[in-house]
Each structure stands twice: as C-alpha cells, then as structure tokens.
Amino acid sequence: MRPLSYPIDQIAVGDPAFALRGNTRDYKDPAGADLLERTGAFFNWQQARKQAGYWPYSKSLEGAPVASAQIRDCRGLAQRGVNFASQDYLSLATSEEVKEAAIEAIRTFGAHSAGSAAV
C-alpha cells in the first residue's frame, strides 16, 4: 500500500476519514534520500490521527498506576478509566512500605539507570 498523504495545511481542517485509513505498517519502508520527504506521509497521517483523537500513544499517567487512573493525551485532554496498561496488579506502586523501602535503597545505594540485561 502507498503511504497516505496530503499537504499538512489540509490536516489542520481535520479529516477523521483520513485519520482512520491505513496503519503504521503502511509507513514501515520509507524510500528516498530526503529525510523530510521520507517521513512526511507518516507525519501527516499521525497528525490527522492526533487531531481526531485516534492516536493511542503519547499519553501520560496523571498519578500512581492504580486500577482506575487518569491520563492526559498529547492534546492535553484528560480522561479517567480502567488502567489496563499497568503491571501493578498487586498495587505495590501505592504501598507505603514499598515506597519507604525504595527511598531507603536510594539513600543507601544511590540512583542508577542501567541498561537492559541484553546489553
């Protein structure tokens, strides 16, 4: 399938039909030497999806990863709902005991960002 594209100024008007066409697979093999030309079609499609409220990424959690959480999307709109994305099924993120243990571990050992085990 060819990438779906039209000028960025047309996206500002908003076209939910365009936003619902295709998927990320349509943009997996961009061709050409010019980076902006290679990525332009995907950018247009992504912007159309964001404006229509269909872009599922770029959401931030507004608090602890609890069962019913509030998120904010890349447009700044807040939503509340069931948090299916968290792996905190034991509610350890809000446990006072776990938080105190983490603080003590940081005091004792310091903070460190390490690479993955594969690295």
QUINORGI-V772613 format. One record per residue. N is the residue number from 0. RES is the residue in one small letter. SS is DSSP state (h for helix, s for strand, l for the rest). OMEGA is omega in radians with two decimals (* if undefined). Layout:
n=(N/N)
res=(RES/RES)
ss=(SS/SS)
omega=(OMEGA/OMEGA)
This chain:
n=(0/1/2/3/4/5/6/7/8/9/10/11/12/13/14/15/16/17/18/19/20/21/22/23/24/25/26/27/28/29/30/31/32/33/34/35/36/37/38/39/40/41/42/43/44/45/46/47/48/49/50/51/52/53/54/55/56/57/58/59/60/61/62/63/64/65/66/67/68/69/70/71/72/73/74/75/76/77/78/79/80/81/82/83/84/85/86/87/88/89/90/91/92/93/94/95/96/97/98/99/100/101/102/103/104/105/106/107/108/109/110/111/112/113/114/115/116/117/118)
res=(m/r/p/l/s/y/p/i/d/q/i/a/v/g/d/p/a/f/a/l/r/g/n/t/r/d/y/k/d/p/a/g/a/d/l/l/e/r/t/g/a/f/f/n/w/q/q/a/r/k/q/a/g/y/w/p/y/s/k/s/l/e/g/a/p/v/a/s/a/q/i/r/d/c/r/g/l/a/q/r/g/v/n/f/a/s/q/d/y/l/s/l/a/t/s/e/e/v/k/e/a/a/i/e/a/i/r/t/f/g/a/h/s/a/g/s/a/a/v)
ss=(l/l/l/l/l/l/l/h/h/h/h/l/l/l/l/h/h/h/h/h/l/l/l/h/h/h/h/l/l/l/l/l/l/l/h/h/h/h/h/h/h/h/h/h/h/h/h/h/h/h/h/h/l/l/l/l/l/l/l/s/s/l/l/l/l/l/l/s/s/s/s/s/l/l/l/l/l/s/s/s/s/s/l/l/l/l/l/l/l/l/l/h/h/h/l/h/h/h/h/h/h/h/h/h/h/h/h/h/h/l/l/l/l/l/l/l/l/l/l)
omega=(3.08/3.08/3.12/-3.08/2.88/-3.00/-3.08/-3.13/3.08/3.13/-3.12/3.11/3.13/-3.14/-3.13/3.13/3.09/-3.10/-3.11/3.13/3.01/3.09/-3.06/3.12/-3.14/-3.06/-3.01/-3.10/-3.14/-3.12/3.08/-3.09/-3.08/-3.08/-3.12/3.09/-3.13/-3.06/-3.06/-3.11/3.12/3.14/3.13/-3.13/3.13/3.13/3.11/3.12/3.11/-3.10/-3.14/-3.14/-3.10/-3.10/-3.02/-3.08/3.11/3.06/3.13/3.11/-3.07/3.14/3.12/-3.13/-3.13/-3.07/3.08/-2.99/3.05/3.09/3.04/-3.12/-3.06/3.06/-3.13/-3.13/-3.13/3.07/3.08/3.12/3.12/-3.10/3.09/-3.05/-3.08/3.02/-3.10/-3.10/3.09/-3.13/-3.13/-3.12/-3.13/3.14/3.12/3.14/-3.14/3.13/3.11/3.10/3.12/3.12/3.13/3.11/3.11/3.09/-3.09/-2.99/-3.09/3.12/-3.14/3.07/-3.09/3.07/3.14/3.13/3.14/-3.13/*)
